[in-house]
Amino acid sequence: MEKVKEIAENMREPKMRDIRALSNIKNNEERELKLISNLSGLSEAEIDNLTFREYKVLQEKLTDFLS
C-alpha cells in the first residue's frame, strides 16, 4: 500500500492532450483506467492487479486533479 501511496503522490497533473486522447473511449471505467495509467506510469495490467483499496488511492488523486 505504501508503494501505491508513493505512486499517487508522484502522479502528474493531466494535460489537455491527456483528456483529448480519451475522447474516443465511451466507457467511463476504461477512460479512468487509461488516464490513471498515463498519469501514474503504471501499465493497465499493473493497475488490474491492484487491490480495490489500492486503486481507490489512485482514483482519489485523479479526482483531486479533475475537481
N, C-alpha and C positions, 0 to 999 in steps of 0.2 A: 504494500500500500504506500509506503514511503517513496518508492520509485515513481509511482503514478502521481503522487503529490508534487514531486520534483518536476516531472514532465509537464504537469499542468501549470506550474509556476513559470516554466520556460516557453509555454505556448506563445507564439507570436500573434499579434493582433491581425485580424483579417484585412486584406486589402480588397479593393473593388474587383480586382481580377479574380480573387478567390470566390467572391459572391457571383460574379458573372459566369464563372466556369460551372456553376451549379444550375444554371437556368434551364438546361435540357433534362434535368433529373426531376421527375414529378413526385416521387415518393419521399416524404419528409424524413423518414428514418435514414434512407440512403443518402439524402442531401447532408444530414447532420453527420453521418459516419464519414463521408468524403471530406467534409470541411474540417472535422476534428483530425482526421488523418493528415490533411495538408498542413494544418497549423501546428500539430504536435510532432510531426516527423515519424509517427508510427504508421506502419502499414495497416491496411484494413484487416489483414489476417491477425496481426498483433492485437488490434482492437477487439476483434471477435473472441480472442482468448482471454480478455479481461473479465473479471467478475463484474456483476452488475454494479456493485458498490464502487469498484474502481472506475468503471465507466462514468458513473454519476459525478465523480470528481472532475473529469474532463468536460463533461456536459455542463456543469455549473460554471466552469471557466469560460466556455463558449458563450453561455447565456450572459455572463458579465460583459463580454465584448459586444454582444448584439443588443444590449438594452441601453 
